[in-house]
Amino acid sequence: MKVNLTPQARDDLVAIRDWIAQDNERAAERVVSRILQTAMMFGQFSKLGRVGEVAGTRSFAVPGLPYRIVYAIAPEGEIDVLTVLHTRRRYPPLV
C-alpha cells in the first residue's frame, strides 16, 4: 500500500526537526528519518497501530522515541499519515 503524508504531518515533521536542530542538527535528521521509516512500515502492516482516539484512525508509538504517528487507512487502501506528535501532547486536542 502507498503511504501518504498529509500537509499536517509534513508540518509536524518540520517542526520536530527544527525543535531538535536547535541543539543538534544530526540528531534532528536521525529522529525525522526514524519517524519516516516507521510510517513507511504501515504500507506493509496497515494495522500495526492500535485503534485511535478518533474514529477511523490508528495510532503507533515510534519505538525508542517520544513520538506517535496517527494515521488512517483510506477507502482505496492507501495509508494517510494524519499527524505526528509528541507523546505528551493530547490527540485530539481539547477544543
PyMOL Python script that loads the backbone (N, CA, C, O; Angstrom):
from pymol import cmd

cmd.read_pdbstr("""\
ATOM      1  N   MET A   1       0.829  -1.187   0.000  1.00  0.00           N
ATOM      2  CA  MET A   1       0.000   0.000   0.000  1.00  0.00           C
ATOM      3  C   MET A   1       0.873   1.250   0.000  1.00  0.00           C
ATOM      4  O   MET A   1       1.983   1.254   0.531  1.00  0.00           O
ATOM      5  N   LYS A   2       0.357   2.284  -0.594  1.00  0.00           N
ATOM      6  CA  LYS A   2       1.059   3.559  -0.637  1.00  0.00           C
ATOM      7  C   LYS A   2       0.826   4.314   0.672  1.00  0.00           C
ATOM      8  O   LYS A   2      -0.281   4.304   1.211  1.00  0.00           O
ATOM      9  N   VAL A   3       1.865   4.962   1.176  1.00  0.00           N
ATOM     10  CA  VAL A   3       1.777   5.768   2.388  1.00  0.00           C
ATOM     11  C   VAL A   3       1.908   7.236   1.995  1.00  0.00           C
ATOM     12  O   VAL A   3       2.891   7.638   1.372  1.00  0.00           O
ATOM     13  N   ASN A   4       0.907   8.032   2.366  1.00  0.00           N
ATOM     14  CA  ASN A   4       0.881   9.461   2.052  1.00  0.00           C
ATOM     15  C   ASN A   4       1.034  10.276   3.329  1.00  0.00           C
ATOM     16  O   ASN A   4       0.452   9.939   4.361  1.00  0.00           O
ATOM     17  N   LEU A   5       1.813  11.341   3.259  1.00  0.00           N
ATOM     18  CA  LEU A   5       1.903  12.285   4.366  1.00  0.00           C
ATOM     19  C   LEU A   5       0.980  13.456   4.072  1.00  0.00           C
ATOM     20  O   LEU A   5       1.096  14.087   3.021  1.00  0.00           O
ATOM     21  N   THR A   6       0.075  13.749   4.977  1.00  0.00           N
ATOM     22  CA  THR A   6      -0.795  14.909   4.805  1.00  0.00           C
ATOM     23  C   THR A   6       0.026  16.175   5.035  1.00  0.00           C
ATOM     24  O   THR A   6       1.112  16.112   5.610  1.00  0.00           O
ATOM     25  N   PRO A   7      -0.485  17.322   4.592  1.00  0.00           N
ATOM     26  CA  PRO A   7       0.231  18.575   4.877  1.00  0.00           C
ATOM     27  C   PRO A   7       0.486  18.766   6.380  1.00  0.00           C
ATOM     28  O   PRO A   7       1.543  19.261   6.771  1.00  0.00           O
ATOM     29  N   GLN A   8      -0.473  18.377   7.212  1.00  0.00           N
ATOM     30  CA  GLN A   8      -0.283  18.497   8.663  1.00  0.00           C
ATOM     31  C   GLN A   8       0.892  17.642   9.127  1.00  0.00           C
ATOM     32  O   GLN A   8       1.718  18.100   9.916  1.00  0.00           O
ATOM     33  N   ALA A   9       0.972  16.407   8.645  1.00  0.00           N
ATOM     34  CA  ALA A   9       2.073  15.521   9.033  1.00  0.00           C
ATOM     35  C   ALA A   9       3.415  16.091   8.571  1.00  0.00           C
ATOM     36  O   ALA A   9       4.404  16.021   9.301  1.00  0.00           O
ATOM     37  N   ARG A  10       3.450  16.651   7.372  1.00  0.00           N
ATOM     38  CA  ARG A  10       4.693  17.268   6.883  1.00  0.00           C
ATOM     39  C   ARG A  10       5.099  18.447   7.772  1.00  0.00           C
ATOM     40  O   ARG A  10       6.268  18.602   8.126  1.00  0.00           O
ATOM     41  N   ASP A  11       4.109  19.273   8.124  1.00  0.00           N
ATOM     42  CA  ASP A  11       4.386  20.411   9.012  1.00  0.00           C
ATOM     43  C   ASP A  11       4.894  19.936  10.373  1.00  0.00           C
ATOM     44  O   ASP A  11       5.804  20.533  10.949  1.00  0.00           O
ATOM     45  N   ASP A  12       4.299  18.859  10.875  1.00  0.00           N
ATOM     46  CA  ASP A  12       4.733  18.304  12.159  1.00  0.00           C
ATOM     47  C   ASP A  12       6.192  17.876  12.099  1.00  0.00           C
ATOM     48  O   ASP A  12       6.962  18.154  13.018  1.00  0.00           O
ATOM     49  N   LEU A  13       6.571  17.201  11.020  1.00  0.00           N
ATOM     50  CA  LEU A  13       7.955  16.740  10.880  1.00  0.00           C
ATOM     51  C   LEU A  13       8.934  17.910  10.796  1.00  0.00           C
ATOM     52  O   LEU A  13      10.027  17.852  11.360  1.00  0.00           O
ATOM     53  N   VAL A  14       8.542  18.960  10.097  1.00  0.00           N
ATOM     54  CA  VAL A  14       9.396  20.152  10.014  1.00  0.00           C
ATOM     55  C   VAL A  14       9.557  20.769  11.402  1.00  0.00           C
ATOM     56  O   VAL A  14      10.659  21.160  11.787  1.00  0.00           O
ATOM     57  N   ALA A  15       8.463  20.854  12.149  1.00  0.00           N
ATOM     58  CA  ALA A  15       8.517  21.437  13.493  1.00  0.00           C
ATOM     59  C   ALA A  15       9.382  20.589  14.428  1.00  0.00           C
ATOM     60  O   ALA A  15      10.163  21.128  15.213  1.00  0.00           O
ATOM     61  N   ILE A  16       9.244  19.271  14.344  1.00  0.00           N
ATOM     62  CA  ILE A  16      10.055  18.371  15.167  1.00  0.00           C
ATOM     63  C   ILE A  16      11.525  18.547  14.820  1.00  0.00           C
ATOM     64  O   ILE A  16      12.376  18.668  15.701  1.00  0.00           O
ATOM     65  N   ARG A  17      11.810  18.558  13.525  1.00  0.00           N
ATOM     66  CA  ARG A  17      13.193  18.718  13.080  1.00  0.00           C
ATOM     67  C   ARG A  17      13.772  20.044  13.558  1.00  0.00           C
ATOM     68  O   ARG A  17      14.883  20.087  14.087  1.00  0.00           O
ATOM     69  N   ASP A  18      13.018  21.123  13.370  1.00  0.00           N
ATOM     70  CA  ASP A  18      13.503  22.448  13.763  1.00  0.00           C
ATOM     71  C   ASP A  18      13.747  22.539  15.270  1.00  0.00           C
ATOM     72  O   ASP A  18      14.728  23.139  15.709  1.00  0.00           O
ATOM     73  N   TRP A  19      12.865  21.951  16.046  1.00  0.00           N
ATOM     74  CA  TRP A  19      12.994  21.990  17.504  1.00  0.00           C
ATOM     75  C   TRP A  19      14.270  21.262  17.953  1.00  0.00           C
ATOM     76  O   TRP A  19      15.051  21.798  18.739  1.00  0.00           O
ATOM     77  N   ILE A  20      14.469  20.066  17.459  1.00  0.00           N
ATOM     78  CA  ILE A  20      15.641  19.279  17.860  1.00  0.00           C
ATOM     79  C   ILE A  20      16.922  19.893  17.305  1.00  0.00           C
ATOM     80  O   ILE A  20      17.961  19.861  17.965  1.00  0.00           O
ATOM     81  N   ALA A  21      16.855  20.449  16.102  1.00  0.00           N
ATOM     82  CA  ALA A  21      18.035  21.024  15.447  1.00  0.00           C
ATOM     83  C   ALA A  21      18.592  22.230  16.198  1.00  0.00           C
ATOM     84  O   ALA A  21      19.750  22.600  16.003  1.00  0.00           O
ATOM     85  N   GLN A  22      17.787  22.837  17.044  1.00  0.00           N
ATOM     86  CA  GLN A  22      18.300  23.944  17.854  1.00  0.00           C
ATOM     87  C   GLN A  22      19.484  23.487  18.703  1.00  0.00           C
ATOM     88  O   GLN A  22      20.391  24.265  18.996  1.00  0.00           O
ATOM     89  N   ASP A  23      19.460  22.209  19.091  1.00  0.00           N
ATOM     90  CA  ASP A  23      20.536  21.658  19.912  1.00  0.00           C
ATOM     91  C   ASP A  23      21.490  20.765  19.130  1.00  0.00           C
ATOM     92  O   ASP A  23      22.691  20.736  19.397  1.00  0.00           O
ATOM     93  N   ASN A  24      20.931  20.026  18.144  1.00  0.00           N
ATOM     94  CA  ASN A  24      21.766  19.038  17.460  1.00  0.00           C
ATOM     95  C   ASN A  24      21.171  18.722  16.086  1.00  0.00           C
ATOM     96  O   ASN A  24      20.181  17.999  15.973  1.00  0.00           O
ATOM     97  N   GLU A  25      21.782  19.267  15.070  1.00  0.00           N
ATOM     98  CA  GLU A  25      21.298  19.099  13.690  1.00  0.00           C
ATOM     99  C   GLU A  25      21.270  17.628  13.260  1.00  0.00           C
ATOM    100  O   GLU A  25      20.300  17.172  12.656  1.00  0.00           O
ATOM    101  N   ARG A  26      22.319  16.906  13.570  1.00  0.00           N
ATOM    102  CA  ARG A  26      22.386  15.488  13.160  1.00  0.00           C
ATOM    103  C   ARG A  26      21.329  14.654  13.873  1.00  0.00           C
ATOM    104  O   ARG A  26      20.721  13.770  13.269  1.00  0.00           O
ATOM    105  N   ALA A  27      21.113  14.928  15.136  1.00  0.00           N
ATOM    106  CA  ALA A  27      20.078  14.203  15.880  1.00  0.00           C
ATOM    107  C   ALA A  27      18.704  14.494  15.286  1.00  0.00           C
ATOM    108  O   ALA A  27      17.859  13.602  15.203  1.00  0.00           O
ATOM    109  N   ALA A  28      18.482  15.727  14.878  1.00  0.00           N
ATOM    110  CA  ALA A  28      17.198  16.097  14.273  1.00  0.00           C
ATOM    111  C   ALA A  28      16.947  15.287  13.013  1.00  0.00           C
ATOM    112  O   ALA A  28      15.839  14.793  12.799  1.00  0.00           O
ATOM    113  N   GLU A  29      17.963  15.148  12.184  1.00  0.00           N
ATOM    114  CA  GLU A  29      17.818  14.372  10.951  1.00  0.00           C
ATOM    115  C   GLU A  29      17.552  12.898  11.251  1.00  0.00           C
ATOM    116  O   GLU A  29      16.740  12.257  10.585  1.00  0.00           O
ATOM    117  N   ARG A  30      18.242  12.369  12.258  1.00  0.00           N
ATOM    118  CA  ARG A  30      18.041  10.955  12.631  1.00  0.00           C
ATOM    119  C   ARG A  30      16.627  10.710  13.155  1.00  0.00           C
ATOM    120  O   ARG A  30      16.007   9.699  12.826  1.00  0.00           O
ATOM    121  N   VAL A  31      16.125  11.625  13.961  1.00  0.00           N
ATOM    122  CA  VAL A  31      14.775  11.463  14.515  1.00  0.00           C
ATOM    123  C   VAL A  31      13.739  11.485  13.402  1.00  0.00           C
ATOM    124  O   VAL A  31      12.869  10.615  13.346  1.00  0.00           O
ATOM    125  N   VAL A  32      13.824  12.465  12.521  1.00  0.00           N
ATOM    126  CA  VAL A  32      12.855  12.549  11.422  1.00  0.00           C
ATOM    127  C   VAL A  32      12.967  11.324  10.524  1.00  0.00           C
ATOM    128  O   VAL A  32      11.953  10.797  10.065  1.00  0.00           O
ATOM    129  N   SER A  33      14.176  10.873  10.271  1.00  0.00           N
ATOM    130  CA  SER A  33      14.369   9.678   9.449  1.00  0.00           C
ATOM    131  C   SER A  33      13.717   8.463  10.094  1.00  0.00           C
ATOM    132  O   SER A  33      13.066   7.670   9.414  1.00  0.00           O
ATOM    133  N   ARG A  34      13.889   8.314  11.394  1.00  0.00           N
ATOM    134  CA  ARG A  34      13.294   7.166  12.078  1.00  0.00           C
ATOM    135  C   ARG A  34      11.764   7.245  12.060  1.00  0.00           C
ATOM    136  O   ARG A  34      11.094   6.225  11.897  1.00  0.00           O
ATOM    137  N   ILE A  35      11.217   8.433  12.223  1.00  0.00           N
ATOM    138  CA  ILE A  35       9.760   8.599  12.157  1.00  0.00           C
ATOM    139  C   ILE A  35       9.257   8.209  10.771  1.00  0.00           C
ATOM    140  O   ILE A  35       8.261   7.495  10.649  1.00  0.00           O
ATOM    141  N   LEU A  36       9.940   8.673   9.728  1.00  0.00           N
ATOM    142  CA  LEU A  36       9.524   8.342   8.361  1.00  0.00           C
ATOM    143  C   LEU A  36       9.652   6.844   8.079  1.00  0.00           C
ATOM    144  O   LEU A  36       8.775   6.260   7.443  1.00  0.00           O
ATOM    145  N   GLN A  37      10.720   6.225   8.540  1.00  0.00           N
ATOM    146  CA  GLN A  37      10.881   4.776   8.354  1.00  0.00           C
ATOM    147  C   GLN A  37       9.741   4.021   9.024  1.00  0.00           C
ATOM    148  O   GLN A  37       9.217   3.053   8.473  1.00  0.00           O
ATOM    149  N   THR A  38       9.366   4.467  10.203  1.00  0.00           N
ATOM    150  CA  THR A  38       8.259   3.831  10.918  1.00  0.00           C
ATOM    151  C   THR A  38       6.965   4.000  10.140  1.00  0.00           C
ATOM    152  O   THR A  38       6.204   3.044   9.990  1.00  0.00           O
ATOM    153  N   ALA A  39       6.706   5.199   9.646  1.00  0.00           N
ATOM    154  CA  ALA A  39       5.476   5.452   8.888  1.00  0.00           C
ATOM    155  C   ALA A  39       5.413   4.592   7.630  1.00  0.00           C
ATOM    156  O   ALA A  39       4.338   4.122   7.258  1.00  0.00           O
ATOM    157  N   MET A  40       6.539   4.381   6.979  1.00  0.00           N
ATOM    158  CA  MET A  40       6.546   3.584   5.757  1.00  0.00           C
ATOM    159  C   MET A  40       6.202   2.115   6.019  1.00  0.00           C
ATOM    160  O   MET A  40       5.764   1.409   5.110  1.00  0.00           O
ATOM    161  N   MET A  41       6.398   1.655   7.252  1.00  0.00           N
ATOM    162  CA  MET A  41       6.037   0.271   7.592  1.00  0.00           C
ATOM    163  C   MET A  41       4.535   0.033   7.457  1.00  0.00           C
ATOM    164  O   MET A  41       4.102  -1.097   7.231  1.00  0.00           O
ATOM    165  N   PHE A  42       3.742   1.092   7.593  1.00  0.00           N
ATOM    166  CA  PHE A  42       2.289   0.936   7.502  1.00  0.00           C
ATOM    167  C   PHE A  42       1.861   0.488   6.114  1.00  0.00           C
ATOM    168  O   PHE A  42       0.770  -0.056   5.946  1.00  0.00           O
ATOM    169  N   GLY A  43       2.711   0.710   5.118  1.00  0.00           N
ATOM    170  CA  GLY A  43       2.408   0.246   3.771  1.00  0.00           C
ATOM    171  C   GLY A  43       2.295  -1.269   3.698  1.00  0.00           C
ATOM    172  O   GLY A  43       1.525  -1.799   2.897  1.00  0.00           O
ATOM    173  N   GLN A  44       3.060  -1.967   4.529  1.00  0.00           N
ATOM    174  CA  GLN A  44       3.004  -3.431   4.570  1.00  0.00           C
ATOM    175  C   GLN A  44       2.171  -3.951   5.733  1.00  0.00           C
ATOM    176  O   GLN A  44       1.558  -5.016   5.648  1.00  0.00           O
ATOM    177  N   PHE A  45       2.158  -3.187   6.816  1.00  0.00           N
ATOM    178  CA  PHE A  45       1.459  -3.615   8.029  1.00  0.00           C
ATOM    179  C   PHE A  45       0.480  -2.523   8.444  1.00  0.00           C
ATOM    180  O   PHE A  45       0.713  -1.801   9.414  1.00  0.00           O
ATOM    181  N   SER A  46      -0.606  -2.410   7.708  1.00  0.00           N
ATOM    182  CA  SER A  46      -1.527  -1.289   7.892  1.00  0.00           C
ATOM    183  C   SER A  46      -2.190  -1.255   9.263  1.00  0.00           C
ATOM    184  O   SER A  46      -2.581  -0.186   9.732  1.00  0.00           O
ATOM    185  N   LYS A  47      -2.320  -2.395   9.904  1.00  0.00           N
ATOM    186  CA  LYS A  47      -2.988  -2.423  11.207  1.00  0.00           C
ATOM    187  C   LYS A  47      -1.990  -2.567  12.353  1.00  0.00           C
ATOM    188  O   LYS A  47      -2.325  -3.064  13.428  1.00  0.00           O
ATOM    189  N   LEU A  48      -0.766  -2.125  12.105  1.00  0.00           N
ATOM    190  CA  LEU A  48       0.286  -2.199  13.108  1.00  0.00           C
ATOM    191  C   LEU A  48      -0.075  -1.382  14.350  1.00  0.00           C
ATOM    192  O   LEU A  48       0.184  -1.811  15.474  1.00  0.00           O
ATOM    193  N   GLY A  49      -0.664  -0.227  14.149  1.00  0.00           N
ATOM    194  CA  GLY A  49      -1.027   0.637  15.272  1.00  0.00           C
ATOM    195  C   GLY A  49      -2.305   0.188  15.953  1.00  0.00           C
ATOM    196  O   GLY A  49      -3.069  -0.621  15.426  1.00  0.00           O
ATOM    197  N   ARG A  50      -2.516   0.739  17.146  1.00  0.00           N
ATOM    198  CA  ARG A  50      -3.753   0.437  17.864  1.00  0.00           C
ATOM    199  C   ARG A  50      -4.862   1.357  17.367  1.00  0.00           C
ATOM    200  O   ARG A  50      -4.599   2.374  16.725  1.00  0.00           O
ATOM    201  N   VAL A  51      -6.089   0.994  17.666  1.00  0.00           N
ATOM    202  CA  VAL A  51      -7.224   1.825  17.274  1.00  0.00           C
ATOM    203  C   VAL A  51      -7.058   3.185  17.947  1.00  0.00           C
ATOM    204  O   VAL A  51      -6.787   3.269  19.145  1.00  0.00           O
ATOM    205  N   GLY A  52      -7.226   4.250  17.156  1.00  0.00           N
ATOM    206  CA  GLY A  52      -7.004   5.601  17.652  1.00  0.00           C
ATOM    207  C   GLY A  52      -8.162   6.165  18.451  1.00  0.00           C
ATOM    208  O   GLY A  52      -9.239   5.573  18.517  1.00  0.00           O
ATOM    209  N   GLU A  53      -7.922   7.323  19.059  1.00  0.00           N
ATOM    210  CA  GLU A  53      -8.934   8.002  19.855  1.00  0.00           C
ATOM    211  C   GLU A  53     -10.024   8.626  18.991  1.00  0.00           C
ATOM    212  O   GLU A  53     -11.132   8.873  19.466  1.00  0.00           O
ATOM    213  N   VAL A  54      -9.713   8.878  17.742  1.00  0.00           N
ATOM    214  CA  VAL A  54     -10.678   9.440  16.798  1.00  0.00           C
ATOM    215  C   VAL A  54     -11.122   8.310  15.879  1.00  0.00           C
ATOM    216  O   VAL A  54     -10.301   7.541  15.378  1.00  0.00           O
ATOM    217  N   ALA A  55     -12.425   8.218  15.663  1.00  0.00           N
ATOM    218  CA  ALA A  55     -12.969   7.151  14.817  1.00  0.00           C
ATOM    219  C   ALA A  55     -12.265   7.122  13.465  1.00  0.00           C
ATOM    220  O   ALA A  55     -12.044   8.160  12.841  1.00  0.00           O
ATOM    221  N   GLY A  56     -11.921   5.927  13.028  1.00  0.00           N
ATOM    222  CA  GLY A  56     -11.302   5.753  11.722  1.00  0.00           C
ATOM    223  C   GLY A  56      -9.802   5.956  11.699  1.00  0.00           C
ATOM    224  O   GLY A  56      -9.184   5.907  10.636  1.00  0.00           O
ATOM    225  N   THR A  57      -9.206   6.185  12.866  1.00  0.00           N
ATOM    226  CA  THR A  57      -7.755   6.385  12.912  1.00  0.00           C
ATOM    227  C   THR A  57      -7.079   5.255  13.680  1.00  0.00           C
ATOM    228  O   THR A  57      -7.721   4.486  14.395  1.00  0.00           O
ATOM    229  N   ARG A  58      -5.775   5.184  13.508  1.00  0.00           N
ATOM    230  CA  ARG A  58      -4.934   4.260  14.262  1.00  0.00           C
ATOM    231  C   ARG A  58      -3.742   5.077  14.761  1.00  0.00           C
ATOM    232  O   ARG A  58      -3.411   6.115  14.189  1.00  0.00           O
ATOM    233  N   SER A  59      -3.111   4.610  15.813  1.00  0.00           N
ATOM    234  CA  SER A  59      -2.007   5.335  16.422  1.00  0.00           C
ATOM    235  C   SER A  59      -0.873   4.361  16.716  1.00  0.00           C
ATOM    236  O   SER A  59      -1.106   3.241  17.171  1.00  0.00           O
ATOM    237  N   PHE A  60       0.356   4.797  16.454  1.00  0.00           N
ATOM    238  CA  PHE A  60       1.513   3.929  16.675  1.00  0.00           C
ATOM    239  C   PHE A  60       2.649   4.742  17.282  1.00  0.00           C
ATOM    240  O   PHE A  60       3.033   5.781  16.746  1.00  0.00           O
ATOM    241  N   ALA A  61       3.182   4.266  18.397  1.00  0.00           N
ATOM    242  CA  ALA A  61       4.321   4.922  19.041  1.00  0.00           C
ATOM    243  C   ALA A  61       5.600   4.539  18.301  1.00  0.00           C
ATOM    244  O   ALA A  61       5.845   3.362  18.037  1.00  0.00           O
ATOM    245  N   VAL A  62       6.402   5.533  17.972  1.00  0.00           N
ATOM    246  CA  VAL A  62       7.668   5.285  17.285  1.00  0.00           C
ATOM    247  C   VAL A  62       8.633   4.662  18.298  1.00  0.00           C
ATOM    248  O   VAL A  62       8.930   5.283  19.319  1.00  0.00           O
ATOM    249  N   PRO A  63       9.122   3.458  18.038  1.00  0.00           N
ATOM    250  CA  PRO A  63       9.999   2.782  19.001  1.00  0.00           C
ATOM    251  C   PRO A  63      11.229   3.622  19.357  1.00  0.00           C
ATOM    252  O   PRO A  63      11.950   4.102  18.482  1.00  0.00           O
ATOM    253  N   GLY A  64      11.445   3.785  20.657  1.00  0.00           N
ATOM    254  CA  GLY A  64      12.629   4.487  21.127  1.00  0.00           C
ATOM    255  C   GLY A  64      12.554   5.995  21.082  1.00  0.00           C
ATOM    256  O   GLY A  64      13.513   6.672  21.452  1.00  0.00           O
ATOM    257  N   LEU A  65      11.429   6.538  20.634  1.00  0.00           N
ATOM    258  CA  LEU A  65      11.273   7.990  20.558  1.00  0.00           C
ATOM    259  C   LEU A  65       9.957   8.400  21.223  1.00  0.00           C
ATOM    260  O   LEU A  65       9.020   7.603  21.278  1.00  0.00           O
ATOM    261  N   PRO A  66       9.878   9.623  21.724  1.00  0.00           N
ATOM    262  CA  PRO A  66       8.643  10.070  22.369  1.00  0.00           C
ATOM    263  C   PRO A  66       7.633  10.665  21.381  1.00  0.00           C
ATOM    264  O   PRO A  66       7.033  11.707  21.645  1.00  0.00           O
ATOM    265  N   TYR A  67       7.459   9.999  20.257  1.00  0.00           N
ATOM    266  CA  TYR A  67       6.524  10.477  19.236  1.00  0.00           C
ATOM    267  C   TYR A  67       5.578   9.368  18.839  1.00  0.00           C
ATOM    268  O   TYR A  67       5.920   8.186  18.891  1.00  0.00           O
ATOM    269  N   ARG A  68       4.387   9.764  18.445  1.00  0.00           N
ATOM    270  CA  ARG A  68       3.445   8.790  17.901  1.00  0.00           C
ATOM    271  C   ARG A  68       2.898   9.308  16.584  1.00  0.00           C
ATOM    272  O   ARG A  68       2.796  10.512  16.347  1.00  0.00           O
ATOM    273  N   ILE A  69       2.558   8.362  15.754  1.00  0.00           N
ATOM    274  CA  ILE A  69       2.041   8.658  14.421  1.00  0.00           C
ATOM    275  C   ILE A  69       0.565   8.297  14.420  1.00  0.00           C
ATOM    276  O   ILE A  69       0.189   7.185  14.791  1.00  0.00           O
ATOM    277  N   VAL A  70      -0.263   9.237  14.003  1.00  0.00           N
ATOM    278  CA  VAL A  70      -1.696   8.977  13.865  1.00  0.00           C
ATOM    279  C   VAL A  70      -1.978   8.874  12.375  1.00  0.00           C
ATOM    280  O   VAL A  70      -1.613   9.758  11.600  1.00  0.00           O
ATOM    281  N   TYR A  71      -2.629   7.786  11.982  1.00  0.00           N
ATOM    282  CA  TYR A  71      -2.876   7.561  10.565  1.00  0.00           C
ATOM    283  C   TYR A  71      -4.249   6.951  10.338  1.00  0.00           C
ATOM    284  O   TYR A  71      -4.905   6.481  11.267  1.00  0.00           O
ATOM    285  N   ALA A  72      -4.663   6.972   9.085  1.00  0.00           N
ATOM    286  CA  ALA A  72      -5.944   6.385   8.687  1.00  0.00           C
ATOM    287  C   ALA A  72      -5.718   5.527   7.455  1.00  0.00           C
ATOM    288  O   ALA A  72      -4.846   5.800   6.631  1.00  0.00           O
ATOM    289  N   ILE A  73      -6.522   4.490   7.354  1.00  0.00           N
ATOM    290  CA  ILE A  73      -6.497   3.644   6.163  1.00  0.00           C
ATOM    291  C   ILE A  73      -7.601   4.161   5.255  1.00  0.00           C
ATOM    292  O   ILE A  73      -8.784   4.044   5.573  1.00  0.00           O
ATOM    293  N   ALA A  74      -7.207   4.732   4.127  1.00  0.00           N
ATOM    294  CA  ALA A  74      -8.170   5.327   3.199  1.00  0.00           C
ATOM    295  C   ALA A  74      -8.988   4.231   2.515  1.00  0.00           C
ATOM    296  O   ALA A  74      -8.529   3.095   2.395  1.00  0.00           O
ATOM    297  N   PRO A  75     -10.198   4.573   2.069  1.00  0.00           N
ATOM    298  CA  PRO A  75     -11.054   3.576   1.413  1.00  0.00           C
ATOM    299  C   PRO A  75     -10.378   2.867   0.238  1.00  0.00           C
ATOM    300  O   PRO A  75     -10.636   1.687   0.001  1.00  0.00           O
ATOM    301  N   GLU A  76      -9.522   3.568  -0.491  1.00  0.00           N
ATOM    302  CA  GLU A  76      -8.853   2.949  -1.639  1.00  0.00           C
ATOM    303  C   GLU A  76      -7.653   2.115  -1.213  1.00  0.00           C
ATOM    304  O   GLU A  76      -6.928   1.586  -2.056  1.00  0.00           O
ATOM    305  N   GLY A  77      -7.442   1.996   0.113  1.00  0.00           N
ATOM    306  CA  GLY A  77      -6.383   1.141   0.620  1.00  0.00           C
ATOM    307  C   GLY A  77      -5.073   1.843   0.912  1.00  0.00           C
ATOM    308  O   GLY A  77      -4.143   1.223   1.427  1.00  0.00           O
ATOM    309  N   GLU A  78      -4.981   3.118   0.595  1.00  0.00           N
ATOM    310  CA  GLU A  78      -3.754   3.853   0.892  1.00  0.00           C
ATOM    311  C   GLU A  78      -3.737   4.253   2.365  1.00  0.00           C
ATOM    312  O   GLU A  78      -4.778   4.300   3.020  1.00  0.00           O
ATOM    313  N   ILE A  79      -2.562   4.535   2.865  1.00  0.00           N
ATOM    314  CA  ILE A  79      -2.387   4.968   4.248  1.00  0.00           C
ATOM    315  C   ILE A  79      -2.148   6.470   4.247  1.00  0.00           C
ATOM    316  O   ILE A  79      -1.265   6.963   3.545  1.00  0.00           O
ATOM    317  N   ASP A  80      -2.928   7.190   5.026  1.00  0.00           N
ATOM    318  CA  ASP A  80      -2.750   8.632   5.175  1.00  0.00           C
ATOM    319  C   ASP A  80      -2.219   8.922   6.573  1.00  0.00           C
ATOM    320  O   ASP A  80      -2.924   8.727   7.563  1.00  0.00           O
ATOM    321  N   VAL A  81      -0.975   9.389   6.650  1.00  0.00           N
ATOM    322  CA  VAL A  81      -0.416   9.805   7.933  1.00  0.00           C
ATOM    323  C   VAL A  81      -0.997  11.184   8.218  1.00  0.00           C
ATOM    324  O   VAL A  81      -0.753  12.138   7.480  1.00  0.00           O
ATOM    325  N   LEU A  82      -1.770  11.275   9.299  1.00  0.00           N
ATOM    326  CA  LEU A  82      -2.504  12.496   9.601  1.00  0.00           C
ATOM    327  C   LEU A  82      -1.695  13.492  10.417  1.00  0.00           C
ATOM    328  O   LEU A  82      -1.724  14.693  10.153  1.00  0.00           O
ATOM    329  N   THR A  83      -0.977  12.989  11.404  1.00  0.00           N
ATOM    330  CA  THR A  83      -0.185  13.865  12.262  1.00  0.00           C
ATOM    331  C   THR A  83       0.889  13.054  12.967  1.00  0.00           C
ATOM    332  O   THR A  83       0.771  11.839  13.125  1.00  0.00           O
ATOM    333  N   VAL A  84       1.929  13.742  13.383  1.00  0.00           N
ATOM    334  CA  VAL A  84       2.996  13.148  14.187  1.00  0.00           C
ATOM    335  C   VAL A  84       3.133  14.051  15.400  1.00  0.00           C
ATOM    336  O   VAL A  84       3.371  15.251  15.266  1.00  0.00           O
ATOM    337  N   LEU A  85       2.982  13.470  16.590  1.00  0.00           N
ATOM    338  CA  LEU A  85       3.045  14.319  17.766  1.00  0.00           C
ATOM    339  C   LEU A  85       3.804  13.693  18.911  1.00  0.00           C
ATOM    340  O   LEU A  85       3.969  12.476  18.999  1.00  0.00           O
ATOM    341  N   HIS A  86       4.261  14.574  19.789  1.00  0.00           N
ATOM    342  CA  HIS A  86       4.968  14.127  20.984  1.00  0.00           C
ATOM    343  C   HIS A  86       3.977  13.372  21.853  1.00  0.00           C
ATOM    344  O   HIS A  86       2.798  13.721  21.906  1.00  0.00           O
ATOM    345  N   THR A  87       4.452  12.347  22.527  1.00  0.00           N
ATOM    346  CA  THR A  87       3.548  11.519  23.328  1.00  0.00           C
ATOM    347  C   THR A  87       2.916  12.287  24.482  1.00  0.00           C
ATOM    348  O   THR A  87       1.915  11.835  25.038  1.00  0.00           O
ATOM    349  N   ARG A  88       3.461  13.410  24.850  1.00  0.00           N
ATOM    350  CA  ARG A  88       2.856  14.226  25.909  1.00  0.00           C
ATOM    351  C   ARG A  88       1.715  15.097  25.396  1.00  0.00           C
ATOM    352  O   ARG A  88       0.957  15.660  26.187  1.00  0.00           O
ATOM    353  N   ARG A  89       1.594  15.208  24.101  1.00  0.00           N
ATOM    354  CA  ARG A  89       0.501  16.013  23.536  1.00  0.00           C
ATOM    355  C   ARG A  89      -0.753  15.180  23.423  1.00  0.00           C
ATOM    356  O   ARG A  89      -0.701  13.985  23.134  1.00  0.00           O
ATOM    357  N   ARG A  90      -1.870  15.818  23.652  1.00  0.00           N
ATOM    358  CA  ARG A  90      -3.166  15.157  23.587  1.00  0.00           C
ATOM    359  C   ARG A  90      -3.659  15.145  22.139  1.00  0.00           C
ATOM    360  O   ARG A  90      -3.521  16.129  21.413  1.00  0.00           O
ATOM    361  N   TYR A  91      -4.231  14.020  21.739  1.00  0.00           N
ATOM    362  CA  TYR A  91      -4.857  13.938  20.413  1.00  0.00           C
ATOM    363  C   TYR A  91      -6.141  13.147  20.546  1.00  0.00           C
ATOM    364  O   TYR A  91      -6.125  12.029  21.060  1.00  0.00           O
ATOM    365  N   PRO A  92      -7.237  13.697  20.101  1.00  0.00           N
ATOM    366  CA  PRO A  92      -7.360  15.037  19.526  1.00  0.00           C
ATOM    367  C   PRO A  92      -7.229  16.097  20.609  1.00  0.00           C
ATOM    368  O   PRO A  92      -7.512  15.840  21.779  1.00  0.00           O
ATOM    369  N   PRO A  93      -6.799  17.292  20.212  1.00  0.00           N
ATOM    370  CA  PRO A  93      -6.649  18.352  21.216  1.00  0.00           C
ATOM    371  C   PRO A  93      -8.010  18.756  21.775  1.00  0.00           C
ATOM    372  O   PRO A  93      -9.030  18.666  21.090  1.00  0.00           O
ATOM    373  N   LEU A  94      -8.008  19.199  23.020  1.00  0.00           N
ATOM    374  CA  LEU A  94      -9.250  19.701  23.607  1.00  0.00           C
ATOM    375  C   LEU A  94      -9.624  20.999  22.911  1.00  0.00           C
ATOM    376  O   LEU A  94      -8.761  21.822  22.605  1.00  0.00           O
ATOM    377  N   VAL A  95     -10.895  21.172  22.669  1.00  0.00           N
ATOM    378  CA  VAL A  95     -11.342  22.394  21.982  1.00  0.00           C
ATOM    379  C   VAL A  95     -11.795  23.402  22.991  1.00  0.00           C
ATOM    380  O   VAL A  95     -12.210  24.501  22.622  1.00  0.00           O
TER     381      VAL A  95
END
""", "prot")
cmd.dss("prot")
cmd.show_as("cartoon", "prot")
cmd.util.cbc("prot")
cmd.orient("prot")
